[in-house]
């Protein structure tokens, strides 16, 4: 099968890691892969036989979308794609236009609880949509085509396991793009009330809120306890998780939360926001924390510092990248031309 993936960029984030893992698995399964994106550091982690096309498929501009679709249509004369798979909203528009040009079926994976606005119209015209959770499907229901399916994010089974800590020092950890959506400021404000406890916080990720969060940590008197490490690759993140005491996931909105899945699989305790998507992998009396509630987050972190109390998740509800790829491969079969 010849598959074209369209992604805004390939730097970091849950969507990019999802696509990287999917492409690796699909390449292993013998498919011919092309990736259209605007570039990024994760490209170095792709299999060598993946074809990469750099185009501005992230720009919310009709003329740019038309340009990208025209360029891809020209390339298809040589590559002859069997299916087009878009990830995110602008790539969905590019895929829709391209599909009409080259008469190839297209689908999109919906990763998030997108704002409900005309930017989602393209989804209605998709031949199929994959939602990464029941929460995403419920949120986007009126924009989805009749042909849609839920396929949960899959994880690469961790090579390391979390090491149980026997000392009193607590190493908190956050992983993700530094944007307002991730709620890191809530954690910092909560921790500022817990200076009498023995803790540090490692923050992994880059993003537009980096400098603002550093200034907030400084203003709160936390600069000696909070360390910003920037972006890290998969093996480095896995090592941080194995050494951490607890993953903090204060996000305001998520389609699922890949980093939570990875932490739970590694055996790392997690404190997470009470998001609808996380209910799908949470255990009974999960202890999920009200989103954006600084006092509630402060109390949850205090309980962890005092008694090791964390949120409850069910690892058995988490699937692997291999299982995810098998389901997606089967779904592609619905859109292939007759043999």
N, C-alpha and C positions, 0 to 999 in steps of 0.2 A: 504494500500500500504506500502511496506517495502522499504525504501529509504536509500541509502548510500551516504552521503556527504563527499567529500574529499577536505580539505583545508590545505594550508601549515602550518599555525599556528593559534592560537586563542587569540592573545594578544590585538591588537587594529588596527584600520584602516577601511577604507570604505568597503573593501571586507568582513572582519570579522564581522562588524556590519550588513551588508547585510545578511550574512549567519545566524547570530544569530537571526535576525528578521524573516527570512524565516523559520528557524527550529521551532521557537516558534509558528508561525502561523500554520505550517504543523502538529505539535504535537497537537495543539488545534483542528485541523480538523480530528484527529483520526488516523493519519499515524504513523507507527513504524519507528523511526529515529535512524540511527547510524551515528556518526561523527568520521571520521578518520583524525587526525591532529597531530602536534608535541607538542601540549599543549599550554596553555596560560591562562591569568587571566579571560578572558571572559567565560571560561567553567563554572565558578561559577554562571553565569546568565542563563544557559541552564535549561530547564525543567528537573525534576528529572528522568523522564522515558526515557531520551535520552541516548543511549548507546555510550560510548566514547572509542575510540581505539587510543592509542598513537603509532605513527610510524613516521619515518623521511621522510615524504612525501613532504618536501621542498628542498631536496638535488638534485642538478642537476648532477646526477651520474647514469648511466645506471644500474650498479649493484645494487644500492640502490633502484631504481625504480622496478627492477625485484624482489628484496627481499620483498618490500612492497606489490606488487601485489600477490606474492606467499602467504604471510601471510594472506592477505585479502581473497584469494581464499580458504584457509583452514577454515577461520572463516565462510565463506558463506555456508559451509556444515551444519552449525547450524542455520544461520540467513536467508538464502534464499532471498536475496534482489531481488526486482522487477525492480529497476532502479538504475543506478549509476550517481551521479551528481557531477562533478568536478568544482572547482573554482580555477583559475590560471593555469599556464602552466605546472609545474611539476606534479600536481595532474591530469592534462589531460593525460599525458603519463602513469601514474600509472593506471588511469581508462581505457585507451585504452588496455593496456596489460592485466589487470584484466578481461575486457569484453571478450577478446579472450579466456581466460582460463575458465570462468564460463558461457559463452554464455548468458550474460545479456546485454541489450542495455545501452549505456552510452551517456551522454550529458555534455556540459560544458557551464558555463556562462562566457562570455568575458567581463571583467570589465574595461579594459583600452586599450589605444592605444599602444599595445605592439610593441617592436622592430620587424621589419619584417625580420626574420631570420629562419633557419631550426628548431629552437625550437618550431615553430608553426605548424610543419608538423602533429602533432597529431590531430589538429583541423580538418584537411581534412578527418580524419578517424572516427570522431565522428558521432553518429547516429543523433545528433542534436546539434545546438549551439544557445544559447540565448545571444543576444547583449543588453547591457543596454542602448544603444542610437543609433541613426542613424549614429552618428559620428564614433562609434566603428565598426558598420557594414561596413561603407564605407572604413574605414582604413584597415580592415582585409579581404576585399571582396575575394581576390584571395586564401585565406587560408580556407574559410568557405565551409562546405559541402552544398549540394543543400538544405537540410533541415535546415533552420535557421529562427530565429524570433527575433523581437525587443520587449523586455519587460523592461520598464523603472524601475529603482530603486524605490521602494516604501518607504514611511516613516511612522513611528508611529506618529499618530496625537499628537502634543505637548500638555502637560497638563498645561503648562504655556504660557502666551502671553507676547510679548515684551512690556515693560513699556515705554511709551513716556517720554523722558527726557525734563525737563524745565530749567535745569542749563546749564552753559557754558562749564563745564568739559566734555570732550569726552572720552569714554572708548572704545578703539578699542579692537577687539578680533580675534584671529586665533585659529583654531581647526584642528589638523591633525598630522600625523607622521612627525617628524623633519628630513626630507631628502631634498636634493637639489631640487628634483622634485617639492617640495611645494613652493619654492620661497620666504621663509620668509626673506632671506637676502635682497631681493628687497624692502620689506616693511621697514626694519630697516634702510637701506640707504636712502630711501625717507623721513622717519620720522626725520632723523638726520638734515634735512634742515628745519624742522618745529618746532624747539625748542621754538620759541616765542609764540606758541599756547599752550593751556591748554589741554593736552591729556595724557593718559596712555595706555599701551598695555598689555593685558593678553594673554599669549601663552599657550594653552592646548595641550599636546601631548608629546610623547617621541620618540627618534630615534637617529640614528648615528650622526646627525649634532647638537645635543643638546649643547655640550661643545663649539663647534665652533661658534654657534649663540650667546651663552652667552658672549664669548670673543669679538665678533663683537659689541654687544650692549655696553659692557664696553668700548671698544676702541672708539666708537662713542659718548661716554658721555651720554648714555641712561639708564644706569644701575638702576637709581632711578625711571625711568618711565616704564621700561619693566620688567614684572614678569613672570617667567617660573613656571607653576603649575604642570607639569608632566601630566600623564594620569589620566583621570577622567571617571566616569561611566556616563551612559545616563542621569540620573536625575541631576547630578552635571553640566553636559554640558548644559542641558536645562536651569538650573538656571543662569549660566554665560550668556547665550544668552538673557535671560529675563532682565538682569541687564545691558547688554552692550549697547553701542550707535550704533555700526556698526561692522559687520563681514568683515574681510579682507580675500580675497581668491586669493592670488597671484600665484597660481599653474601654472607650465609650461605645464602640460599635465594632462588630466583627461578623463575618460570614461563618466562620468556625473558629479560627485561632490555631494555626499550625504549630506555633511554638508551645502551646499548651499540650497539644497531642504528643509532641516530642518529649516534653518534660515528664508527662505522666508515664510514657513508655519507658523512660530512663529511670523512673522511680523517684524523681525529685518532687518534694512537696510543693504545692502551688496555692497561692492566694489569688483569686481571680474575681473580676467584676461579674455581677449577676446579669449575664447576657443570655438571650433566648437560645442562641446557637449552642452555648455550653451546657444547657439543660440536657442536650442529646447525649452527652458523654458523662454527665454528673451522676454521682450516686445519691442514695436517699439522704435527706438532711445534709445537703451538699455544703452548706455554709458559704455559698457564693455571696459576694459583698456588693451592696447597692452601688451602682455606677456613679462615680463622681462625688460620693459622700465622704468628705475628708474625715469626719469624726468616726464613721464606720470603718474606714480603712485604717485609721490610727488604732482603733480598738482591735481590729483583726490582727494587725502586725504586733501589737502588744501581747495578745494571746499567744501568738507564735513564739515571740521572744521569751515569754514566761513558761509556757507549757507545751510548745511544739504543735499547737492546733492549726491545721490547714484545711483547705477545701477537699471534699471527697469526690473522686472521679473513678470511673469504671474502665480499667485498661482493656477489658474484653470488647469494648465498643469501638476500639481504634483499629483501623485496617492498615495494611502495608501498601507501599507504592506499587508493588507487584499486583496485589489484588485490585487496587484502583485502576491500574493500566489495563488489566484484563477486562474489567467492566466497561471502560471507555472504548477499548478496541471492539468489543461486542456492539457497543452503541454506534460506532462508526459504520458498522455493517448495514445499518438502516438507510444510509445515505449514499452507498456506492451504486454506480450504474450496474445494470444487469450484466452478468458475465457473458 
